[in-house]
Structures are given as structure tokens and as C-alpha cells.
Amino acid sequence: MLDGPEAQDNLFRDDPRNHKLENIPQSLVRATLRLEFPPTYVVVGMYRFFTDRSLYTPAWDKCRHATRRGAIVGTVWAVLTFGVQRKFIQIFLANSPRVTGLSDSTIFGYSPPFSLPTYAAVLLVGSQITYILRFFLARNMHIARTRAWSQTVASRAKGPDFWQPYVEEWDNPPVIPSEPFWEKLVKRWLGGWIGLFVVRRVILFPFNFYPFVGILVSAAIKSLRTARNLHRPYFEAKKMSKEQIAVFMEERRWDYLQFGFVAALLEGIPIVGLIFTISNRVGAAMWAHDLEKRQHFVASQKQLDRAAHKPQ
């Protein structure tokens, strides 16, 4: 039975659309097929992280003590505040059913198999426990994610020289207009932790009363930012400028939106989402590996074209 990178490759079957691969060398066929649907790399990251001892063991060893401390504090917080928060939500729903479309026991007239105040309170307290765990784990989680990326790349037997300078793949790349000062200022504030706190705790608060809707809306809002952050080590390894990153992501905007949405969706799950912040980094490294292989192919093709058109 295969394991490691070979097992990851076997997760994908040959696509019948082979007519798209006629000009692709055999070594790039599987990578090209995987690039057709980037969310598969999230699945790849989960598979690799949960089955590869060289990935999950160092991560747990680094985070176990902080996790225990955070779990103790989070449990105490949940025991002391769950009833109060549930009562607050119950009062909120009772006083604003016309605004939210909800009542104490129905969603737009439909009776779910659980109590809405209880569901909303569980989700709210779970998010708070996640923040408590994140506080205790902040430094160690950063180290664990960095190691997960490095170990994933190393498992492919690739060194620093594998990441070559950026090569433009499009004949007519999109033009990215420069941002005005006010737009940069807005992005700086809304893109930081203050902006995320306002979005998640104020703007998205009413959505938390709808089962699963809040997580979906939050993932959609954070999709592009999540994908960019997950590929930050890739851009840094290639020493790409801000302009090159903007063009690269714009050319693959739909790919980054899909990948970022699924990754943010998993990371948004209370408590266990912290684990996916590491497995998503593994998946992002696998995606970066395939993107870089394509960059090498395009670079070699352009070199051959220049040689062919070089005057004798």
C-alpha cells in the first residue's frame, strides 16, 4: 500500500478530458488535472496531515501544552457563561422575529429538530472558546504551520532552488489598476484583525442564528484573503513583487476563490477549525508545488520559442 506523496497522487483518477492535455508532458498530466479544481488540495491537505506522522506529530508536540491550558480556560468560560448567553439570545429572538425571520422555535415558519437559542448559544460559545485557544496557541500555531509547509515541500524532495523567478503565463496579462489612497486605507483597516472582528462579531452576528448560514457567509467573505495568506510562503519563496502577486492571483481569481472558500469554511468551524489551519497549509503547499511545476514548463517553452525565433 502506498503512502505519502504517492498515495496523494492516487486520490485523483485520470480525467477523460485528455484532449486538453495534448501539449502537456507526461510528468505534468496529473498536476494539470489537479489544477482544474483547486478545492481538491484542501482534501489533499487533510489526507496528508492526518495520515503522515511526520506532519501531525511535530504539530501536536508543539501545541499540546498550550492546547490543554486553553481548553481548561475555555471549559470554565463555557460553564460560567453558557446559560447567560443562551438567555440573551432567547430574549433577542423573542423581541425581533420580524427582523430576523426567526422565533424561539421556528425559522421562517419551519420547526427545526433543535432549539434555536441553544444552537446559537453553542455556536457563539464555541467561537469564544476558539478565540481563547487561539490566544494560547498563537505563537505555537504559527510555528506548526510553518513547519507543516516546509515538511510538505521537503517530502517532494524539493529544495530552495526549486522556486524559480516568476514567469508570466498569459500572452495578454490583466492590467491591475493602482489603488487610490482611500481604498488602501479601507483595506488596511478592514483587512486586519480589527476589521475581521467587526465583520464577524457585528455584521455577521445576526447570521449566526440561521443554522450554518453564518459560517458560509463568513467563508465567502474571507475566501480570497484566506487563499492569499495560505500562499504567502509561495510568493515569498519566488520573491514576487506585489504587482506580480496581484496579476498572478487575478489570472487565477476563480481558483483562489474556490480554494479560499473551502479552506475558510473548514477553518471557520468552532474549535476543530484550528486543526484545519495547519492542514490547509499542507494543501496550499501541494497546490504551490503543482503551480511551480507549471511555471517551470512555461519557462522552458518560452526559452525554446526564443531560441527558435533567434536570428541566425
N, C-alpha and C positions, 0 to 999 in steps of 0.2 A: 504493500500500500504506500502511495506516495504521500509526502508531507512537504511542508514549507512552500517555496515558490512553485514547485511542480504541481502540488495539489491545488494551489490557487489558480494556475492555468487551466486545470481540468474542470473548474467551475463553469467554464464557458465552452459551449459547443460551437462547431463551425456554422457560420451564418450562411443561408442559401444564397444571399445576395453577393455571390463571388464575382459578378461582373464589375463591381466597384473596386475589386482588388487586383485587377489585371496587371497594373503597373507597379504593384507593391511587392517588394521581395518577400520570400517565404518567411524570413525572420521577423517581419513586421506584420504578418497577417493577423495573428491573434491580438496584438496590441491595437491594430486598426479596428478590429471588431469590438474590442472593449471600449475604444474611444467613441464608438457610435452612441453609447448610452452611459455617460459618466456616473449616474447613481449606483451602478453596479460596483463601483470602487468602495462605496460605503459598506456594502455587503462583504467585499473582499477584506476590508479593514477589520470588520467584526470577526470574520473567519480566522484571519491570521492572528489577531490579538488573542482570541480565546483558545486557540489551539497551539500556538507557538510559545513554548516555555521560555524561550529567550526574550520574549516580549512582555508577557504578563508577570513573570516572576520578578524582574527588576522593578517594574512599576508598583507592584504590591509591596515589595520590600521598602521602597522609598516612601510610600504613602500610608502604610498600615498604622503607625503610631498616631499620626495626625488624624487619620480617619476615626480611630477609636475615641480620641478626645472630642472631636467634632460630633460624633454620634451620641456621646454622653450628654453634651450640652444641648444638642438638638432634641433628644428624648425628653429632657427636663422641660425645655421650652414647650414642646408639644403637649405634655401632660398638664402644664400650668395654664396654657392659653387656648387649647382647642375648644373648650366649651364656650369661652367668651367670644371667640371669633365666630363660631357657629351661630351663636345668638345674634351677633351683629349682622351676619349675613341674612339670617331669618327675618330680622326687622327690616333690613334693606329691601328684600324681596316683597315683603308684605306691604311696604309703602310705595313701591314703584313697579308694579306688574305691568302697567300700561307702557312704561318707558322701555323696560327690558323684554317684554313679551313673555315674562315668566311669572310664576306664582310659587307658592310654597311647595306645590306638588305637581305642577304641570309645566310643560314647555310648549307654548302656543296651543294649549288645549290637550296636548298629549301627555299621558302619565307614564313617566319612566319607571323602571323597576328599582329605583333607589331614591332616597331623599335628596332633593337638590341642595338644601343648605348643608347637608352632610358632605355631599360630593364637593361642593365649592370650598368648604372648610378644609377637607382633606387635601385638595389641590393647593390651597393657599398656604396651609401649614407645611405641606411638602416642599413648596418653593422656598419657604423661610428656612427650613432645615437645610435645603440645598445651599442657600447663601451662608449659613453657619459652617457647613462642611467646606465650602469654597474658601471661607476666611481662614480656616485652619490649614487647608491644603494648598493655598495659593502658590507658595514657593515650590513645594514638592511636586505639585501637578505640572508646573512649568518644566521642571527638570525631567519628569517622567515623559512628557510629550516630546521634548527634545531628544531624549534617548530613544523613544519609540521610532521617531523619524530616522535617526542615524542607524539604528539597528535594522530597520526595514531596507534602507538603501544598501547597507553592508551585506544583507542576505542575498542581494542581487550581484554581489561581487563587484560593486562599483565604487571607485574612489573619487576624490575631489575633481580629478581631471575629466570625469565623465560629463560634468556640467559645462558645456561649451557656451561661448557668447551667443546672444540672441540672434536668430535668423528670421527675417520676415518671410512668412509662407505665402502671403497673398500677393498677387500681381498689383492689385489696387487696394492697399490697406485703408481702413476707415480713418477719416480725419477727426481727431478728438479736439473740439474747441476748448480753448483755455477757459477756466472757471473765473467768473468775476469774484471780487473780494468778498462780497456779502455771501455768496454761495459757499466759498471756502470756510467762512466763519460759521455758517449754519452747520455744515458737515462736521466741522471740528467739535462743536458742542453736542450735536445730536448723535455723532458717531462715537463719542466717548462713553465712559461708564455713566456719566450724569444723564446723557441723552437716553441711553438704554434703560436706565432706572425710571425715567419719566415715562417712556413709551410703555414699558412692561407693567409698571405699578399704577399709572394714572390712565393713559389712553386705552390700554388693553384690559384694564380691570373689569369692566362690565362683561367682556367676552369670556371671562373665567367662569361665569355662571352657566354658560352653554357647554355641555359635555364635549370635550375635545376641540371645540372651536378656538378657544384661546391659544392652545398650543399650535394649531395650524396657522392661525393668523400671525402669531409671533414668528414662526419659522419662515413664512413668506416674506415678512419684513426684513428679517436678518439674513436671508439666503445669500445674497451677493457678498455681504460683509463677511459672513462666516467662511465662504469659499475663498475669499481673498486672504483671510487670516490663515487658513489651513495651508495655502500655497505660498505663504510668505517665505519659508525656508527655500523653496524652489526658486523664487525670484532673487533671493539674496545669493544663492549658490551660482546663479547665472550672471550676477552683478547687473541686473536690468535696471534701467532708469525708470522714473515714474511715468514718463511718456511711453516707454516700451511696454510697461505693465498695463497701462490703460488701453493701448492698442491691442495687445495680446488678449486681454480679457474681453474687449469689445468684439473681437473676431469670434470668440467662443462664449458670447454672453449667455446664450440659451443653455450651453453645457454647464457653465458656472452657476446659473440659476437653479438648474435641476440638482446638481451635486450639493450646492449650498442649502437648498430647501430640505433635502433628505437628511443631511448632516445636522442642520439646525433643529429639525424635528426630533431627532434622537437625543440631541443634547438638551432639548427643552423638557424632556421627561424628568419630573422631580426626582432627585437623589441619584437614581441609576444613570441619569444623563451625564453625570460626571465621568463615568467609565467610558462613555462614547466620545468624550472629548479627546481621549487617548486613542481609541480605535479609529476614529475619524482621521487622526493624524497619520496612522498607518495606511489607511485607504488613500489619503491625499498623496503620500509618498509613492504608492503604487501608480497612481494616475500620473504624477510628475515623471516617473520613470518612463512610462509609455509616451508621454508628450515629448520627452527629451530624445527618445529613440526616433521619433518622427522628425524632430529638429535636425538630428544627425543626417537622416535620409534626405531632407530638403537641402541641407547644406552641401551634401555630396552631389546632388543633382544640379544645383546651381553652379558648382565648381566644374562639372562636366560640360554644362552649357557654355560657360565662359571659355573653356578650353576649345570647344567645338567652333565657336564664333571668333576665336582669336585669329587675327590676320597672320598669314604665313610669311 
